Each structure stands twice: as C-alpha cells, then as structure tokens.
C-alpha cells in the first residue's frame, strides 16, 4: 500500500504541475505565520535540525506561510500580527516560489525568522546577501504574484482535516503530529519523521532515536503556540 506521503506528492504534482517529491521520502509540512514568536522559535531552533542532521536526505519539506490569517471579502488579507506579517508572509511565499530548492528557501526563512526573534526586522533585506540569493522575490511581491500564492496557501490551510487550531501546525505525511490535550508534539518532529521513513538510506540522526511507543505517544508537552481566532 502506498504511504500517505505518496498521495501528498501526487496531489502536489497535479496542483503545481511537477513531481516535487523523492521516492520514499517523508513529507514534512509546516503551516506557520512569520511574526508568531512560537513559529519563529520552531523554525530557528528546531526545524534548523534539517541542515546539520542530514535529514534533508529523507524529507520533502513544505513550508506554508499563511497561518491564522484571514482572507477578507474584498480579497485583502488580515494577519494576526498586523500588516507587517502580511508583507513578510507574502515575501516568504515568493521566496519559496522563486527558489523551490528546499535548502535555499529555508536558509532565507531562517534568516528572516532569526531577525524576527531578535526584533531586528528592519534588516530583513540583508537576508538576501546573507544567503547569497538574488532579490527576485521582491519583484514577485511587487508584481502582485505573491498575493496569488498567498490565496493558494489560504485555500490549502482552510482545507486541512482536521482543521488547524494554532501555529506552528506540523504534519508528517499529511498527519498532524500526535495530539495531546490541545497541543501537538511538534518540537519532537525528528522522531516522527524518522519513524515514518521506510527507505533504506537512514541518516545518522535517526539511529539513536527510539521507535514510537506508548510513553512517547502519551507525553504531554505544553508548548506555547499562536491560536487561531
């Protein structure tokens, strides 16, 4: 039987017209918003593990910068943390589109989210120099195409089943991470990814991790999150 990640890849192929996934890789989807401090923390201090643990070799990463925003009747966006968040959500959507290589666009998003955590967002344009990427995403934003991308992300987020309750909202092969009370064990995503991977090229980061067991499933971490209104 095909894995849920396979069907996720099929849907993406139909939606965007290309086959975006590597066979047997685990699809890791992160629904977030740029100025939620808990999203920034997850990206900067946890998702970054994809770089130094070689987990990129078994992961198809999908970042969805919409979060708890609302699409209003006139087509404009209302973001939980104000207009600056709408701008940055759209800029990150453009960066993902312009630079589909996961390591490239995650590098830029890591830079921007570090600045958000440090309250230094006025320096965001320096992230292009820091990551060695051209400023093409700014052109994407100015052209209005970023709004098209954000509308797509809004529709995708609205169709989540079960619906997202907060961000960061993290899925492995289309399944929200183990729900405990009203929280998800998203900071433990490496364990979930490793246990979902069925291929033979297991990275070193997965070897010391235990298989999923009842004690892990019954864990009750209480991570702060940004709740949907």
WOSUL-V37003 format. One record per helix or strand of 3 or more residues. SS is the DSSP state (hx for helix, st for strand). FROM is the first residue (numbers start at 1). TO is the last residue. Records with the same first field share a line. If there is no record, write none. Layout:
BEGIN
SS: FROM-TO  FROM-TO
END
This chain:
BEGIN
hx: 4-16  37-47  49-52  55-58  83-98  102-117  121-123  126-131  136-143  145-158  186-196  204-207  214-217
st: 26-32  59-65  169-172
END
